[in-house]
Amino acid sequence: MKIERIETALVHEWLIVTVTTDTGLTGIGQSSYWGFPDACERVVDSYRDLLIGEDPLRTNHLWLKMYRSAPFRGGVITAAIAAIDIALWDLRGKHFEAPAHVLLGGPVRDRVRLHAVLATGWLEERSTVDEVVREASEAVAEGFTAIKFDPFPDGAKGFQTDSYARMMKGAVECVAAVREAVGWDVDIAIEGHRKLGPGEAVDFGRELEPFRIFMYEDALPPDSLASWREFTDKVTIPVGTGERNDTIWEFRELLEDGTAQFVRPDVGMAGGLTACMKIAAMAEAYHAQLICHNYVSPLVTAATVQLYAAVTNVGTFEYTLLDEREPRTRLLRRGLVREGGFLLVPDGPGLGVELADGWREQLGEFSRWRPHPLARRTDGSIYSR
């Protein structure tokens, strides 16, 4: 069996990759390089000559062949490799007529616990704490036992209009209101969206202690590991980061000094299933858990569920109800099954999902994601965090 074709499709805001063999088997994958999927497509194009004619079952060999083919690195490289790697694991499962998680070592669970990502204050600008409380309560009513939300004003606008003290006070009041509404049988994760500096992050982390937060995520930008160490050395609640990290070497540095208790690779960004299995094993050696980033689409969700089914040291899985709304539901023939706050692990071959008939036409033309307006201080300068 040899790789015969590698095809790409830019649809909606996504890059979808299909790998076809001379036997007619096809695997599907996707990149999570959501800011610039068209740039990622060019990298996938550059790998065609390396892969055509190769045995698709040699996933480790092909991963290294792509990664070491040129002296460059970064998210666009690992995301392109991830899209191809996911497709190869889907294809491998179909070849052996087994789910990908069986080939990754076998199932350790039959369902994946989710934490619901609240849209208020993130995808939609939040105007009141009551809106966050309402959405949190709705998620719990749907069966979710864990939630995640950003308690700060939308974007970095709080630093434009509020004093530091006012912004911190408002964020703490938001967390307190949610904890009171959902009670103590629901886990709460706090999303920082990289808005704070080390001192601010430490200050807020100490304010969070009474609310028993199970994960304090991405308080800082990922620019400096030294800044992260400065921050995590002074907080007592568990910290998570990693959605912007690309390789096992970056995750090693996060783990070796106890910088993160939860590592958060994105399967469609950090090299696919091949690389993320290695990240998970490395995290296990540090007694750290995997809580994968998951935003792009139901296809990346399906790939990550296969990883969770085979890995022992996973926590909750990030889940947005956007996956259950159009146009996302038009991508797959049949979506994953959610029962309350859990996704069931599918038992079909490969990723356990198939692209819907006419998915290209149904999803419409590609429209690259556009950045939000830059956050600016009152003096007109761009807020760099």
N, C-alpha and C positions, 0 to 999 in steps of 0.2 A: 504494500500500500504506500502510495506516494502523494505528496501534496501537489495538486494540479492547478488550483486557482486560489487567489486571495482577493476578495472583493470588499470594497468599502462603500458605505452609504452615509451621507450626511442628511439626516432628516430631523425635523423639529429642532431641538438644540443638541442633538446627539450624533456621535460617530458609532455606527454599527459595523462590525467586521464579520465576514463569513469566510471560512476556510473549507475548500472542497477537495476531495481526494479523487484519484483515478478510479476508485471503486464506486463513486457516487455518494459516499458519506459526506455530510456537511455539518460543521460545527459553527456555533454563533458566539460572538463575544462583543464586548463594548468597552470603550474607554471612559474613564471618569474625569478626563481633562476638560471639564465643562466650560472653563473660561475661553479656551481656544481649541475646540475639537477639529477645526479645519487644519490647524497647524499639526495636530496629532495625525491626521489623515496623511499628510505628506511624509511623516516618518514611517507609517505603515507601508506606504508606497515604496519607500526606499529599501524595505526588507524583502520585497517580493523575490528579487534575484537570489537572495540568500536562502530562501525557503522552498521555492518551487523544486520539486523532485526529491525533497527530503522525506524521511519517514516521520509522519506526524506523531507517532508514539514516543519519540525521543524528546520529551518535553524539556528535561533539564539541559540536554545538549543544545536544543534550539534556543532556549532562553539565553544561555551564555553566548551562543553564536550571534544573536541579535545585540545583546548588551555590550559585547566586546568588539563589535564590528567597526566601531569608530571611537576616537578618543574624546567622547563627549558624554555628559550625563545630565540628569535633571528630570523634572516631572513629565515633560513631553515625551522623553525617551521611554521611561518606565510605564507610562500610560499606554503608549503604542504597543509595547511588549505585552502589557496586561490584556489588552483587547484580543491580541492573537493567542496568548496563553489560555485565556478563558475559552476561546473557540476550540483550541486543541484539546482541552479537558472535556468539553462537551462532545467533541468528535470521538475521543478515546472511550467515553462512556457508551456511546452508540455502538462503537466497534465491539466492545466486550459485553454489550447489552446489560449494563449495570449503571446505577447512579454514580456520579463523580465521587461522592463521599465514600462509597464502598471501595473505590480504587485509591482513595486518599488514606485508607487505613481502616475503614469500617465505621459504622455509626456508634456514637456514644450517647446520642439522644434522638428522640423522634420528633421533638418540637423545639422551637427556639423562642426564648423569652424576649419580649420587645420592650424598649422604652419609647413611648410616643413622643415625637418632637412637636411641640406646640408651635403653631404658625404665628401666633401673636407675638409681636416684638421681634420677629425675624423675617419671615416672608411678607408679612403685612405689618404696617406701622401700628404700633400699639399706642392707644391714647389713654387708657386707664388700666389700673391694676385689676379692676373688676373683670375686664375682658380676659386677662390671663387666668384668673380664678375660674371664670366660666368655662374656658376651654379645657383647663385641667380637670375640672369636675366632669365634663363630658367624656374625656378620655377614660377616666376611672369608671364611669358608668358603662362604657363599652367593654370593660374587662381588662384594661391595661393596669398593671401593678407597678409600673415605673413610668416616669415622665421626665422630659427635659425641656427647659425653657431658658431664655435670655432675659434676665430681670432689668437690664439696662435699657435706656431709651434707644429707639431705632437708630442703627448706624452708630456714629459717634456724636450724635447731635446733642447729647447731654452736656458735652464739654463746650458746646457753643452757647447754650442758653442757660445752663445751671451752674452754680458754684460746685466745686468738688464735694463739699459737705452735703449739698442738696441732692446731688446725683447719687451719692452713696446711701444717704438716708432713704431715698425713693427705692433703690434696688433692694435694700434690706427689708423694707416694708412689703415689697412685692413678694419676696420669698416667704416672709412670715404669713402673709395672707393665703398663699397657696398651701403651705404646710397646715394651716388651721383648717382649710377647706377639705383637703384630701385625707387628713389624719396620718397616723403613724404606720399604717399597713401598706403604704405606697412609697416607693423609693423616689427620691428627687435628685436629678442631676442638674447642675447649673452650667449653662453655656456662656462663656465669656466673649466669644467671637473676636478674640485678640485685641480687645479695646483698652487694656490696662498696661501700665508699666509695672516693674517689680514691686515697688513700694505700695502702689495702689492695690495690686493683686494680693499682697500679704495682708493689708488692712481689711480688704473685703473678705478674704479667707477666714480671718479671725471672727468677723461678724457672722459668718455662716455656721460656725461650730454648734450653736444651740439647736440648729434645725436638722442635724444628722444627715448631711448631704453625702450621697454615696459616690459622687464623682464631680469634681470641679474641673471643668474642661476649658482648655485654650484661653486662659486669662491673658496670656502674652502672645505677641507675634512669634512665629517660629524662627526668627532671624538669628537669635543668639542662644546657644546652649548655655553659655555662662550666665546670661540673665535668668534662664530657667532654673539653674541651680541656685542662684541667689534667692529666687522666689520660693522654691520648694523646700529649701533648708529651714524656712521660717513658718511653714504652715503645717497643720496637723491633719487636715482632711485629705482624703485620697485625690490625687491629681491625674488627669488624663490628657493626652495630646498625641498627635501623630498623623492627622489627616492630610497635612501638607508634606509629610516625609515620604521619601521615594524608595529607599533601599534598606536592606538588612543592616548595612553599616551605620546608617543614621539611627536606626532603632536600637542597635547595640549601645550607642552612646547615650541614648535616653535611659536605658535600663541599667547600665553598669554602675552608675552613681546613685541609683534610686530616684532619678529625676521624675519618673512617671510610674505610678502603680497600675495604670490602665494605658495600654498602647492602642492607637486608633488608626491602623492602616485602612486605606480604601482599596478593596480588591481590584477595582478598575483603574487604580492610580499607582499602587505600589508593586507592580510587577505581576499581578494576577494570582492565581491559586498556587502556582509553583513557589513564588516568593513569599506569599503570605503564610504558607505552611511553615516555612523556615522562621519567619518572624514569630509565629505562635510558639514554636518549639523553643526559640531563644527566650521568649517572655516566660515560658513555663519554668525555665531554669532559675529565674529571678522571682518566682512566685507572683508574677504579674499576670493580669488578665487581658484578654483581647476584647475590645469593644469597638467593632469595626465602624468606620465612617460609612454612611450610606445615604446618598442624596439623589443620584442621577436618574435611575429608572428601575422598573420592575425586573429588567434583565440582570442588572448588576446585583439587585436584591437576591435574585435566584442563585447567582453564582456564590454570593456570600453565605447563603443558607447552606450550600453544600460544604463550605469550609467549616461552619459552625457545627454541622452534623458530625464532623470527624475530629474535632479538636476538643480536648478536655478543659483547657483553661480559658473558656470564654465566659464573659458576663452577659449583660443584656445586648441586644442588637438594635441599633438605631433604625427607627421606622417612621416614615412620614405618611400620613393618610393621603398625600398627593398621589401615591402609587395606585390608589383605588379610584382616581378621578380621571376623566378625559383630559388631554389626549393620551395619557400614559397607558390607559387600559387598552388602547388600540394596538399596542406593540405586540402583545402576546396572545396566542390563541386561547389560552386559559391561564388565568393568573394563579399565583400561589394562594393557598387556603389559609385565611387567618381565623383563628378561634379565640375571640377575646384578645388577650394580650400576648398571644403566641402565634407564630407561623408554623404550620406543619411542614415537615421535611418531605418533599415529593419523592416517590419511589420510581419515577420514570428514568430512562437512561440519560446519561450526561447531566446536564443542568436540570433536567426534569421539566423543562418548558420548551415551547416552540414558538417561533414568530407567527403572528396571525397572517392569514391570507390577505394579500393586498396591503401589507403594513406600510410600505413606502408611500402609497397613494393616500392612505388614511391619515398618516402622520403629517403629511404636507411638506412644503418646502423648508429647507434648512434656514433657520434664523439664529445666527450666533448670539449668545448671551451678551448683553451690554452691561458694563459696570454701572453701579449706582453712581449718582453724582458724588464727587469727591467731598469728604467731610472737611470743613474748613473752620478754623477758629474765628473769633470775632474780629481779629486783625487781618483776616484774609488769607493767612497761611494755611497750607494743607495739613490736616492732622495726620501724622505719619504712622500712627499705630494701627 
